Amino acid sequence: MQNKYTIRLETKSDYNNAENLTREAFWNVYRPGCLEHYVLHTFRSRPDFVPELDFVMEQNGKLIGHIMYVRSEICADDGRVIPIMTFGPISIAPECKRKGYGTILLRYSMNEARKLGVGALAITGNINFYGKSGFTVASTKGIHYYAEPREAEVPYFLICELKPGFLNGVSGVYKDPEGYFVDEKEAEDFDAKFPQKEKLKLSGQIF
């Protein structure tokens, strides 16, 4: 990476800039407009939010990246509840995408999660990106996504052990933390506080 950058914990003074960054990063990507900046906004006040793993990436005094972590769990078939974490949105400024910053921020945060004793991470995402950082398709490890048939191999539901062997002998079901399911009308009202942007229906969107 030719240009220097800094990764540090987010502070309250970063909130607006981080939300705007997240909005710019996800606008019209998965749906017309986006919800991710509202998800970030509401998660900060939730008990499952992990402030110790809430990072921004800064370059030349400007935020170019952000990632947040959330406590989550696997409901194991033997009745145990296995505490793990998930993360996201992971946001990179549009002009900085496909330059390696996302991988750098992800791996830095994963290492910090490992230091905190986190055993495993689950994420819904692209194996082509996350696979380079140690994620595998979760169903191959016996962990299944709640929204898909148990027998299905779900290519977008991924898992990574931060502690080797943490999931040995574990099979079960994972559901995204409730904070990721936001009210779209509330998200629309929140978005009205930002500069107006055109919502477009584009090929490749999933919603």
N, C-alpha and C positions, 0 to 999 in steps of 0.2 A: 504494500500500500504506500504510494508515494506521498500522499498528503497525510499529515499528522492528525490524529483524532484523540479524543479523551472519552472514556466510558466512566460514568459516575452514577451514584444514586440520584433519582429524581427528587427534586425539592418542590415545595408548594409554588414557588415562583416559576417553575417549569410547566405547571399544569396546562395553562392555556396554549402554550407553544406546542406541548406534546400532543394535545388533542387536535390542534390544527394540522400538525405533522401527520398524525394518524389518519385524519380526514383526507389529506392530500394523497397519502399512500394508497388508500383503498377506494377512492372515489371512482365509481363506475367499473370497478374490477369484478366483483362478484354479483352485483346487482346495480340497477340505476341508483346513483348516490351511494351511500354506505351507512352502516350502523356502528362500525368499529370504534369511532371516536366517542360515541355515547356509551358503549360498553366500557371503555376505559374510564370515562367520567364517573359512572355509577359504581364501578368495582372498587374504587379507592376507599369507599366508606363501608365495604362489606367485610365481615370477619374472616372470610377465607382469602382475602387479598394478602399478599406477602410483601410488605414494604421493603424488606431486606433484599428483595430480588426485583426491584422496580428501577430499571436502569435507563439512562439516556446516553446517547452517543453524540458528541459535540465536535464540531470542526470549525475553526476560525470564528468562534463565538456564536455559532448557529447550531441548533439541534438538527441532526441529520438521521437520528435513529432512536427508537424506543422499544422496550420490551417489558412486559409485566408477567408475574407468576401468581398462581392461584393454587390453594390447597384443593386436592381432589381425592378420589378414592376408588378402589376396585372392590366391588361386592363379590367376595369369593364364594365358590360353590359350597365350601365347607362351613359357611356361616361367618367367617371372619370378614372384617372390614380392613382392607389394606390401605394405609395412607400413602398417597403419592402426590405429585403435583402435575399441573399443566401450565401452559404459558400462552401468551398471545392476547391481543394482537402484537405481532412483531412488525414494526413499521420502519421503513427506510424512505427518506425523501425521494421523490420520483427521479430527480436528477442524479441521484447516487445509486440507483438500483443497478443490478448486474455488474457491480464493481467489487464484490466481495465483502461489503460492509455488513450485510445481513448475516453471513456465516460467522464473521468475527464477533458480532454482538451476541449471536446465539451461543457460540462456544464459550465465550467469556461468562455469560450468565449460567450456562450449564455447569461450568467449573465452580462458580460461586454456590450454586445449589448443592453440588457435591460436598462442598466444605460445610454446609449446614446440615449434612446428614440425610439429604433426600435420597430415597432408595431407587426411585424410577420416575420417569416422565412419560406422560401420554399426550398425544396431540393429533388433531385431524389436519392433515396437510399432504403435501406432495412428496412422495418418497424420493424423487429425483433430487430435491433440495435437502430434505432432512436425513436421507440415507447417508449422505457424506459426513454427517456428524454422529453416526452410530445408531440411528433409529431403524427399526425393522417393522414389518407388518405385524400388528399386535396379535392377530388371530393365529399366527404361526407359533406364538408363545402361550396360546390358550386363553388370551384375554380378548373379549368380544365387545363390540360396540352395541349399545342398547338399541339403536334404531335399525339394526340390520339383523337378518336371520342368523341364528347361531352357527349354522353350517357354512355361512358365506365367508370367503376370504375378502376382507374389506381393504382394498389397496390404499385408501386414504386414512385409515385409522392406524396410528403408529405408536410404538413404545420404545423406550430406551432405558436400560438399567444403568443407573449411576453407581450402584453397589453391585458388583458382579455376584450373580446368584440370588439376588433379592427376590426374584419371582420364581425361583425353583419350587416346584410343587404347587404353584398357585394357578388356578383357573377360575374364571369368573367374568363379570360384566362391568363395563365402565360406562358412565353417563357424564356428559359435560356438566360442570357446576352450574347451578341455577342462574348465576349472574350473567351468563352468556345469552340467556333467553330474555331479550328486552322487548318492551312494548314499542311497536313501530310508530305509533302516534306520538308517544313521548319522545322518541328519537327524532321525529320530524320537528317537534317543537324545539328541541335542543339545537338541532341543526340550523334553525332560523336565526340563531345568535351569531352565526358565522357569515362571512362574505358569500353572496349568492353564487352558486355554481350550477351549471346545467346537468340535469340527470339524463343519461343516455342509456337506451337499451342496446347493448352490444353483443355480438356473437362471443360465445365463450363464457358468458355470465351464467351462474347456476341458480339464481333466484329471479 
